[in-house]
Amino acid sequence: MILFSSVAMRTGDLEGAAEELTKLLTLDPALRLTAVTCCLADLDRRLNGSSLQGCALAVQLRRQIRDFKADA
């Protein structure tokens, strides 16, 4: 899921990234591993890049990533 969302981000497919991230962001907190949260931190930084500034979907995904990490 993280790999697919990362590839989608790199190819400019934010919708595809959102679809893959949604699957991951609904994991039960007991299943959230440190490696997953680290990868999400990297995606969060990419979503904050200048090319995505002002993009509503990027803002929404960043919020979901932060909430996910807070519950991990």
KOLGUVO-629345 format. One line per field, with one value per residue (C-alpha): x, z, y. Coordinates in Angstrom, 3 decimals, always signed. Example, Ala and Ser with C-alpha at 12.3 -4.5 7.8 and 13.67 -1.06 7.14 Angstrom:
BEGIN
east: +12.300; +13.670
up: +7.800; +7.140
north: -4.500; -1.060
//
This chain:
BEGIN
east: +0.000; +2.725; +4.786; +1.826; +0.904; +4.530; +4.752; +1.445; +2.719; +5.914; +3.946; +1.549; -1.420; -2.686; -6.053; -4.287; -2.143; -5.252; -6.937; -3.974; -3.435; -7.084; -6.619; -3.594; -4.991; -7.884; -5.611; -6.355; -3.923; -2.553; -1.315; +0.520; +4.249; +7.060; +8.195; +4.733; +4.608; +8.082; +7.036; +3.921; +6.068; +7.930; +4.658; +3.444; +6.517; +5.865; +2.232; +3.453; +5.586; +5.185; +3.449; +0.622; +0.185; -3.501; -4.618; -7.597; -6.880; -3.244; -4.393; -6.940; -4.371; -1.864; -4.525; -5.358; -1.676; -1.194; -4.259; -3.038; +0.410; -1.109; -3.078; -0.160
up: +0.000; +0.910; -2.104; -4.440; -2.938; -3.179; -6.841; -7.547; -5.901; -7.970; -11.191; -10.275; -9.569; -6.351; -6.685; -6.901; -3.898; -1.949; -2.770; -1.522; +1.559; +2.551; +2.876; +5.106; +7.213; +8.394; +10.060; +13.670; +15.966; +17.300; +13.785; +13.150; +12.951; +13.293; +9.726; +8.443; +10.368; +9.097; +5.492; +6.078; +7.420; +4.101; +2.147; +4.401; +3.433; -0.256; +0.098; +1.558; -1.525; -3.509; -6.409; -4.097; -2.115; -2.009; -3.228; -1.086; -1.454; -0.362; +2.706; +3.540; +3.182; +5.359; +8.072; +7.888; +8.091; +11.174; +12.843; +11.982; +13.466; +16.603; +17.252; +16.509
north: +0.000; +2.469; +1.486; +1.935; +5.295; +6.436; +5.427; +7.132; +10.327; +10.257; +9.918; +12.707; +10.423; +11.972; +10.203; +6.833; +7.707; +8.695; +5.392; +3.363; +5.527; +5.215; +1.455; +1.940; +4.765; +2.598; +0.013; -0.768; +1.125; -2.181; -3.016; +0.256; -0.393; +2.117; +1.432; +2.299; +5.559; +6.496; +5.894; +7.953; +10.790; +10.793; +10.883; +13.694; +15.743; +15.098; +16.098; +19.381; +20.103; +23.292; +21.536; +20.444; +23.658; +24.538; +21.107; +20.070; +16.355; +16.805; +18.764; +16.064; +13.267; +15.131; +15.511; +11.800; +10.855; +13.044; +11.497; +8.002; +8.668; +10.211; +7.023; +4.682
//
